[in-house]
Amino acid sequence: MKTPPCPISRRRFIGQTACAGFSLTGVLSTIGTLRLFNATASAQGLPGDDSKILVCLFLYGGNDANNMLVPRDLTAYDAYARDRGILALPRDTLLPLNLPADDGREFGLHPAMAPLQSIFNSQNMAMICNVGTLVAPLTKAEYQAGGAAVPPHLFSHNDQQVQWQTSLPDSPKKVGWGGRMADLLQSLNAGSDISMNISIAGSNFFQVGEEVVQYHVTPEGSIGLSQHDATWSPVLEGYHALDQMLGRSYGHLFEQEYVNIFHRAVANDTLLKTALENVPDHLDTFANSTLPDGSLNPVARQLRMILRLIEARQTLGMRRQIFFAALGGFDTHDAQLEDHDALLGQLSNALADFYHGTDILGIADQVTTFTASDFNRTYNSNGKGSDHAWGSHHLILGGAVQGGQLYGEVPVLEIQGPNDTGTRGSWIPTVSTDEMAATLARWFGISETDLPIVLPNIGRFAHPDLGFMNLA
């Protein structure tokens, strides 16, 4: 028997659903509650807590890593000050790093990074040096001779962001390495209806999978379609109309899929809100990350929600979680010293508060946070700031990190030196994004056999494990 036609016009259907928004009414709320019950039951059946959580913090615009890690020994510092010019930081403001005694080098962090200095020196943070997008290992001679394979559209924000997040510079496929990991490991979250990949910073390529989709939340929680007062009678009428429409079957494929999406969205909204009801707000955890007006800084707001979602993982039935957060403003062509100082201060306070939050919860060994960015910035100044460059340094934090060390190779910090592409101090990467990602993927649970599925180009590079994670 055919389903009777729905006695509502397409215009009214779209209009009323938009007005109705995501409600907690009727059968949809029941579906969400049942999903939460099932997820909790599945989580209770797990043999202990073997959760692993990966947090990507993307620094949009191109972070100047040359002022994040600075040489402190006198000879190297003098060369740094000469070449950086107005961008150079005073030597006596640099925060010393306790590097291994046999390292023979002296480096300091930017003065705004004091909260992370202590985490590095307590060996819970490492830095991966001179990382960047590469098609294959590349020397300066090969680069300058031309003809060698290099990532297309170098120094372009959009292109380098995509290449970082997909790790496929020579194959423009819009599936990220975080998404490919989730595709392989999604069975570990079999009891959950919430995606393994949760973004608190909007859409990104990193979390796009062939099967797994991103689930977007805000720093305040799940996203509802309407924030209207549910006691207002027109909104109540909209809620009732929505419940009626979602209870029907539709003969048109697109209409039915639209209804299915609403079903999932409303149920997942209910599921997430219910799971977070008994999780602390963790405002005290981020007490060091407040702005002058008393509010949390932008990245701290995101990391606070991530910490809450991690705490709710067993209620949600999740043994693996991949989060995406972001901080913008790093395209410092102008006023770099002031702007970069403020950005690194926000970043450092928020990351340190987040790490200490995981430590208080007893899960620091299960949570690893890493930074990524479009590219580094030129070593010399444009007069007011710096311009787009290439190889950069990145932070890795967590209890499973083999911290207190610099991994990879610090480039020769010399204009027109062996690592410079030309005359501005744009370093040719000596560590590929693939190698950094592969080390994180192995810790997250990707087998050596499956690593080429996540990172198809990894076989071109010598170090699929850089050694900065404890894999035991």
N, C-alpha and C positions, 0 to 999 in steps of 0.2 A: 504494500500500500504506500502511495506517495505521501510524503510529508506535506501537510497543508501549507500553503504559502503564508509567509509571515505578514500580518496585516499592519505593517508599518513601513513607511517610505524610507529609502536609503538616506535622504536628508535628515529625517527625524531620528533614524538609527544612529547616525554619526553625531548629531547634535546632542541627543540625550545621553549617549555614552560619555561624551566630553563633559557634560554638566555633572553626570553622576559621579565620575571619578572612580577610584578604587575604594570599595566599601568593605566593611567587615560583616556584612549582613548575609543572612540566609545560608544557602548551601555552600557558597564559596568560603565563608568563614569555617564551616565544618570541614571542608576539604583541607584547608590550611592546618587546622588543628589535628586532623588525622595524619597528615604528612609529618607534622612535628612529633606526634606520638610514635609513628613508625620509625622516624629517624632516631629518636631517643632510644627506642627498643633496640635498634641495630647497633647503636653506639655502646649500649650496655653489654652487648655480646662480644665486643672487641677484647682481645687478650692484652689488657693493659693499654696505655696511651702511647701509641707509636706514631703520633702525628708529626708531620713536618710542614712547615709554613715558610713560603718564600715571598719576600716583599721587595718589589722593584720601585725605587724612588727615582723618577726621571726628572732631570734638571734641564728644563726647556730653555733653549737659547744658546747653549754652548758655555759651560762653566770654565772659567779661567783656572785650570788646575795648576798653572805655573805659580800662582800665588796661594795655592792650597798647601802645596809641599814645596818648601824652599830650602836650598842648601845653607848651612850655618857655618861650616868651616871657613876661615877668613879668605883664603884664596878663591874658593868657589863662590862665596857670597859677594866678593868684590866684582867678579865677572858678572854675576846676576844683577847687581845694582847698576853696573855700567850699561848692560844691554836692555834692561827693563826701563831704565830712565825714570820718568815720573810715576811709573807703576810699581816701582820697587818698594817693598815694605822695610822699615827700619829693622836692622838685625836684632836689636835688643828687645823687640816686641815678639819675635818668633818663639813659639812654644816647643821646647826640645822634645824629641822622641827618643825613648830608650831603645835603640836598635841593638841587635846582637853585637857582642864585643868584637867579633871577628869581621864585622861589616866594614869597618874602616871609614865610614861616611858619617857626616853630621847633617841632620835635617831637622827642620822645625815646621810646625803647622801655622797657618794663618792665626793671628792673635784673637780672632773671633771664635776660634774652634776649641777653646779651653775645655768644654764638657766632653769633647771627643778625645782630647789629649789623654785624659785619665783612662778612658776605655781602651785606647791603643796601648798605653803603657801597662795596663793590667792584662794585656794579651787577649782581649776580646774583640779587637778590631784590627784589620789589616788594610793595606793599600796595594792595589794592582796598578803598576806603573806603565805608562805609554801604551794604553789599550786603544784600539780603533778598528773601524771597519776595514777589512782586507778581503780581496778575492783569493789571494795566495801570498806567501811571504814575499817581501819586496825590499830591495836595497835602494839606496840613493842613486847609484849608477843606473839601475834598471829604470827607475822613475824618470830620471832626467834624459835618458836615451829615447824614451817614448817606446810605444809598442807593447810594454808590459801591461798585464791585466791590472787595472785599478778600479776601485768602486766608481760607478758613474756619478756625475753631478757632485763631486767632492765640494765641500764647503757650502752646500745648499742645506738650509735648515730642514725642510720637509723630507728631502731625499735621505739625508743622514739619520734623521729620526726613524724613518721606516727601515733603513738598513740595519740600524742598531736593534730594532725590535723584532725584525724577521731573521736577522743573521744570514740573509741571502742577497748580498749586494749585486751579484751578477744574474739574479733570477727574480724579477719583480713579482713575487708571489705574495699575496696579502694575508699570509698565515704566519703567526708569530711563533717563536720558539717556546714561549710560555704556553701557547695554545696547543702546540704539538706535544708538549709534555703532558698536558691535561688529557689530551686524546688517549695517550697510552696508559695513563694511571687512573682514569675515571672510575674503574671498577672498585678502587679502594674507597670510593665515596658512594657505594651502591645503595646505602640507606638514606641518601640525601637527595632532595629535589632542587637544592640550590646549586648553582654552578660552582665548580672548583675555582673558577677565575672571577674574582670580584674586583671591580674598579671603583675607587673613590674619586677618581679624577677624569671621568668621562671616557669616551671611546679611545682606543689605542690599538695598534697592530700587534703588540706583544702578546696579548691574551686571546687573539683570534685563532680558533682551531678549525679543523675540518669538521668536527662534530661538536665540540664544546663551544659554547657561546659565552660572552662576557655577561656578568650580572652587575648592573650599575646600582650603586647606592650613593647617598650624599654623606657628608661628615656627620649629619644628624640621624641618618638611618635610611630605611628603604624609601623608594620614590613612589608616591601616590599621584594619581592624575589630578586630583582636586584637593584643595585645602579649605574648601568652603565649610561653613558651619553646618554640621549634619542635622541640626535641629531646625533649620530653616525649611519651611514646607516645600518650596520648589526643588530644593536639593533632595529632600526625602522622596518626592515624586520621581526624581531622576534615579535614585537608588532602586526604587521598585521597578521602574522601566528597565534598568540594567539587569536586575535579577531575572525578569521575565524573558528578556532577549537572550540572555546567556543560557537559559534553560531550554531553548529550542534548538532544533537541528535545521541547517540551511542547505538547500540544494546546490547553491552556487559555491564553488570551491573556495574562492577568495573570501566570501562572507563567512564560511565555516572556519577557515583558518584564522580569520580575524577574531572570531569568537573563541577559538582554542587558545590563541595568544592571551586574550583577556582572562580566560580561566586560569592559565598558568601564572599570569602576572598578579592577579588578585590573590590567588592561593599562596604564592611565594611571598607576597607582601605581608599577608597574615602570618605566615610561618616565621619570617624574619623578625617581625615586630614582637611576636609572642616569645621567641627565643631570647630576645634582648631585654625583655621585661625584668628579668632577675639578674641581669649583669650590671655591675656598678658603672657609673658614668665616667670614672677614672679622671675626673677633673683635677683631683689632687695629684695624680701621677704626673701630670704635665704642668705642674706649678711653675717650673722654670721657663715655660714657653709662652708666657703671656706678653701681650703688646702693652704699650702705655695706657690704653683705655681699659685694660683688664681682660680683654678677650684673648683667646688662644691665637697664635700665629697660624697662617693658612696650612702649613704642612703639619703642624701639631694637631690641628682639628682632624685631618685625614688619618694620621697615625693613631689618634685616640679611638676613632671608629674601628680601625683595623684591630687594635688591641681588644676591643669589646667583641668583635666578631670571632677573634681567635679564642677568647674565653668561652664563647658559645658553641665552639666547634663540636663538642661531644653531644650537646643537645641537638645540633643540626645533623649529626651523623657524618661528620667530615674528618677524614684522616689526612687529607692533603688539601692545602689552601694556597692559592697564588693571588697575591694582592698587587694592585697598581696604584701608586700615589704619584703626585707631581708637584713641582714648584717651578714657577716661571720667572722671567726677568733677568736671565743670565746673558742676554745678548748685549754686553756692555761695551758698545762702541763709544760711549760718552759717560762721563762721571763715574768711571769704573771703581775707583778706590772707595768712594762712599757707598755706592749701590752694592758692590760685591761684599763689603764688610757687613752690611745689613742682611743680605741674603744668607751668607755663611753663618751669621749669628742665629738666624731663625732655623736654618737647617741643623746646626750642631745641637742647639738646645732641644729641638724636637726629637732628633735621633737618639740623643742621650736619654731623654725622658722615656722614650719608647723602649729602648734597651733595658733600662732599669725596671720598667713596668713588666717586661717579660721575665726578668730575674725574680722580681717579687712573686710572680705567679708560679715560679718554679719551672718555666718552660723556655728559658734562654737557650738551652741546647737544641731546642726544636724549631727555633725561629731564626732565619738568616735574612738580613736586609742588605741590599746592594744598591749603589747609585749607578746611573747611566746618564748620558747627555749627548747632544748632537755631535759635539766635537770640542776640542780645546780652543784656546785663543792664541793669537800671535804673541811671540815672546817680546817683540819690540812694540812700541806704542804708536798709535796713529795721531798722537798729540793730546788726546783726551781720554782715550780708552784703548781697546784692542780689537782686532778683527778676527774673522773666522780662520781656524787652523785645523789640526787633525788629531794626532795621538794625544791621549789625556790620561789622567789618573782617576781611579775610582775606589770608593770605600766599600768594605765588606764588614758587617757587624753581626755578632751572635756568639752564643756559647760554644758552638761547634766550629768556630773559625780558629785556625791556627794563627793567632794574632800576634801583634807586636813586631811585625815584619813587613818589609816591602817586597812584593813579588813582581816578576817581570824585570824589566831593565829601565832604570831612570835614563832618559836620553842624555846625550852629550849636550849640555845647555850652552850652545854656542851658535850664534848667527852664522849661517853658511857652513856650519859644522857637518859631521857625518850623518846626522839624523834630520837635518833641515832640508825641506823640499826646495828652498830657494834662498831668499834674502830677508825673511821676516821672522824666522824661528817658528816654523810649522813642522812639527815632528812627524816623521814617517813612523807609524806604529810598529813596535817590535812584539806586541802581543795582540792577537786578533780577538775580536768580540766572540768568535767561536770558541776559543780556548777558555776564556773567562766563563762563558755560558756553559761549556761542557763540564767544568769543575763543579759548578752549582747544580747542574742536572744530575751528575753522578750522586752527589749528596742527597738530592731530592728523591732518588730512587730509580732513576733511569739506568738500565743495565748497559754494560759496554756494548752488547749486541745491538741494542736499540738506539744507541747514541747517534748513529748516522741518520736515523729517522727524524730526530729532533734537530740535528745540525748537519744537514747534508754535505757541507763543505769541510767538516772537521778532519777528514782524512788528508787534507792538503797541508795540515799544520803539525808541528812536531810535539806539541804538549797538550794532549786532551785532558790532562790533569795538572794544573799549575801548583797543586799541593797546599792551597790555602784553606781547605776544608778537612775536618776530621771525619773520615768515612767509616770509622769503626762503629 
